[in-house]
Every structure is written in structure tokens, then in C-alpha cells.
Amino acid sequence: MSAPVYHPEIEQGTDDWHAIRAGKWTASSGAKIMGGLDTQGLKDLVKDLAWGRVFGKTDRGYSGKSMERGHELEPEAREAFAFEHDATVEQVGFVEHGRIAYLGWSPDGLHAQRKRGLEIKCLEHKAFIDFFECRQVPSEYRWQVKIACMVGALDGLDFYVYHPLAGGITVPVEITDAEKDQIEGRISILEPRVQALVDRLMERKAAA
């Protein structure tokens, strides 16, 4: 199996980061990728990917309060995780799958010699309590962490929920061979949709 391609030189949130993600299936879109084949979310994702492959970037999406909260608290959460687990956490802007084209992941961190990943969620108090009670990865993040494991060829991933007043909770995640097959199979179904739109947009671009 081909090794993942790491991009530690890229900082998340920068123009270079947006450029390398353009046109790619990413772990953060896992729920859309692995959900229904006729959902509006998936249709919009296909449009974004095709546009990114032709024009290099898409319009920046809306950043809600929860996303802004995550960005603000993520460095603090990463330090807390490193302290709790006595881990050295490496920041890498983007990781590409070693064999499957257009499949990537933006890690919140890598540790254990890049064999374990870190996914941080800085939840508000009610959602934190829900997670504290069940200790399970919420369903909306299930495929995000599975795709991350697959892209990074990880031994496992640590799903870390953090609140500055309550600290952090870690739930380890792994991926099965069957889940890897599911992800690759779904992308093989969806890629022709993107390529067909890319072809039409290329014709438009050439005529413009």
C-alpha cells in the first residue's frame, strides 16, 4: 500500500490550504460522502469539487459560531490532549491518500510517529454533557474519523472532546477493512459525477 503524502509545510486556513483542498474529497465531508446518494448536501459537494478542479478554488463558505469557537479553542485543546496523554502532537496542514486520487484529510494533529491521528471537537456545554454521558463518537462525525484513519493509514485515531471548564474526554477510533472498502466503493461511484461536471465546466472555461 502506498504511504500517505504529508504536507507539514501548509498551514490550515491559509490560501495554500484552500488551494490543496480544492476539488478533493475530504474527511470533513464524510457524512455527505457516505450518506444518501441523492441528498442536496452531496449534490452541492459534487459542484464544489468540480468547480475546485477547474478553477482552483471555491467561494469561501459561511463560518458559524460553533466553527469559530472550535478554531479559537483548538490550540488549547491540543495542548491539553498532549499533556493528558504525554504525547508529542505534530501539526500537518493536509494529508493525501497514497493511492486514491482526490482523497485527503486535514488533521487536528498526528502523534505516535504519525500512526495515530487527533480529531478535536470543542463542544458547548450541553453537547459536552451528551458526549460525557455516552462516550461515543456522534453519528455526524462517524465517517469523518473513518476517512481520516483511511487517508492517514493510521493504527487509530483519538476523538477528543474538549471544554475549557470541564477538560477533555478521549474516545479511540479504528477502521475496519470493510469500512475502507465502503469508502473506496462510494468514491468510485461518485467520481464519475464530478468528472462529468468537470468536463462541462472545462468546455465553458475554454469558450469564455
C-alpha positions in Angstrom: 0.0 0.0 0.0 1.3 3.5 -0.9 2.2 5.7 2.0 0.2 8.9 2.7 1.5 12.1 1.4 2.0 14.7 4.2 2.1 18.5 3.8 3.5 19.9 7.0 4.6 23.0 5.1 1.0 24.0 4.7 -0.9 25.9 7.5 -4.6 25.2 7.8 -6.8 28.2 6.9 -4.3 29.8 4.5 -4.7 30.3 0.8 -2.3 27.3 0.2 -4.5 25.1 2.3 -7.7 26.1 0.5 -5.9 25.5 -2.8 -4.7 22.0 -2.0 -8.1 21.0 -0.7 -9.9 22.3 -3.8 -11.5 19.6 -5.8 -10.8 16.8 -3.2 -13.0 14.5 -1.2 -12.0 15.3 2.4 -12.7 13.7 5.8 -14.7 16.7 6.9 -17.3 15.9 4.3 -17.5 12.3 5.4 -21.2 12.5 6.3 -22.2 13.8 2.9 -19.9 11.4 1.0 -21.3 8.3 2.8 -24.9 9.4 3.2 -27.7 9.2 0.7 -26.8 9.3 -3.0 -29.5 11.8 -3.8 -29.1 14.3 -1.0 -28.8 18.1 -1.6 -25.6 18.1 0.5 -24.0 15.6 -1.8 -25.1 17.4 -4.9 -23.7 20.6 -3.6 -20.4 18.9 -2.7 -20.1 17.5 -6.2 -20.5 21.1 -7.5 -17.8 22.3 -5.1 -15.4 19.6 -6.2 -15.9 20.1 -9.9 -15.5 23.8 -9.6 -12.4 23.5 -7.5 -10.8 21.1 -10.0 -11.5 23.5 -12.9 -11.0 26.9 -11.3 -8.6 26.1 -8.4 -10.8 27.3 -5.6 -14.4 27.7 -4.5 -16.1 30.6 -2.7 -15.4 30.5 1.0 -18.4 29.0 2.9 -20.1 30.5 5.9 -18.3 30.1 9.2 -20.8 29.7 12.1 -20.3 30.4 15.8 -19.5 26.7 16.6 -16.8 26.6 13.9 -15.3 29.9 15.2 -15.4 28.5 18.7 -13.5 25.4 17.5 -10.8 27.5 15.8 -10.3 29.6 18.9 -10.1 26.7 21.4 -8.3 24.1 19.2 -4.7 25.1 20.2 -5.7 25.0 23.9 -7.4 21.6 23.4 -4.4 20.2 21.5 -2.1 21.2 24.4 -4.4 19.6 26.9 -4.5 16.4 24.9 -0.7 16.3 24.7 -0.4 16.8 28.4 -3.0 14.2 29.4 -1.6 11.6 27.1 2.1 12.5 27.4 2.1 12.8 23.6 4.1 15.0 21.1 1.4 16.2 18.7 2.6 17.3 15.3 0.6 19.7 13.2 0.3 18.9 9.5 -1.8 21.0 7.2 -3.0 18.3 4.9 -2.6 14.6 4.2 -3.4 12.9 0.8 -4.2 9.2 0.4 -1.3 7.4 -1.1 -3.3 5.6 -3.8 -6.8 7.1 -4.2 -6.7 10.4 -6.1 -8.6 13.4 -4.7 -9.0 11.9 -1.2 -7.5 13.9 1.7 -7.7 14.9 5.3 -6.8 18.0 7.4 -5.6 16.6 10.8 -6.1 18.4 14.1 -2.9 16.6 15.0 -0.7 13.5 14.5 1.2 11.6 17.1 2.9 8.2 17.8 5.2 8.7 14.8 2.2 9.7 12.6 0.4 6.4 13.3 -2.3 8.0 15.3 -4.5 10.9 14.5 -6.3 13.5 16.6 -9.7 14.9 15.9 -10.7 17.7 18.3 -14.3 18.9 18.9 -14.7 21.9 21.2 -18.4 21.4 22.2 -20.6 23.8 24.1 -21.8 22.6 27.5 -25.0 20.7 26.6 -23.3 18.8 23.7 -20.3 18.1 26.0 -22.6 16.6 28.6 -24.3 14.4 26.0 -20.8 13.1 25.0 -19.8 12.7 28.6 -22.8 10.5 29.2 -22.5 8.3 26.1 -18.7 8.3 25.4 -19.4 7.5 21.7 -18.4 9.4 18.5 -21.6 11.3 17.4 -23.1 9.8 14.3 -22.5 13.0 12.3 -18.7 12.5 12.8 -18.6 8.7 12.2 -17.4 8.8 8.6 -15.2 11.9 9.2 -13.0 9.9 11.6 -13.1 6.7 9.5 -11.9 8.6 6.4 -9.2 10.2 8.4 -8.0 6.8 9.5 -8.0 5.6 5.9 -6.2 8.6 4.4 -3.5 8.6 7.1 -3.1 4.8 7.1 -3.5 5.1 10.9 -3.4 2.5 13.6 -6.1 4.5 15.2 -7.5 8.0 15.9 -8.2 9.8 19.1 -11.6 11.6 19.1 -11.1 14.3 21.7 -14.0 16.4 23.0 -12.8 19.5 25.0 -14.4 22.2 27.1 -12.2 24.8 28.8 -14.1 24.4 32.1 -14.5 20.6 32.1 -11.4 19.4 30.3 -11.2 16.7 27.7 -12.6 13.3 27.0 -10.8 10.9 24.6 -12.5 8.1 22.7 -10.3 5.9 20.5 -11.4 5.1 17.0 -10.3 2.4 14.5 -11.3 1.5 11.0 -12.1 -2.0 9.6 -11.2 -3.3 6.2 -14.9 -3.5 5.4 -15.3 0.2 6.1 -12.3 1.0 3.9 -14.0 -0.9 1.1 -17.2 1.0 1.7 -15.4 4.4 1.4 -13.5 3.4 -1.7 -16.6 2.0 -3.3 -18.6 5.1 -2.6 -15.9 7.4 -4.1 -15.7 5.2 -7.2 -19.5 5.7 -7.6 -19.3 9.5 -7.1 -16.1 10.3 -9.1 -17.9 10.0 -12.5 -20.4 12.6 -11.3 -17.6 15.0 -10.6 -15.8 14.3 -13.8 -18.9 14.7 -15.9 -19.4 18.2 -14.4 -15.7 19.0 -14.8 -15.9 18.2 -18.5 -18.8 20.6 -18.9 -17.1 23.3 -17.0 -13.9 22.9 -18.9 -15.9 23.4 -22.1 -17.4 26.6 -20.6 -14.0 27.8 -19.5 -12.5 27.2 -22.9 -15.3 29.1 -24.6 -15.2 32.1 -22.2 
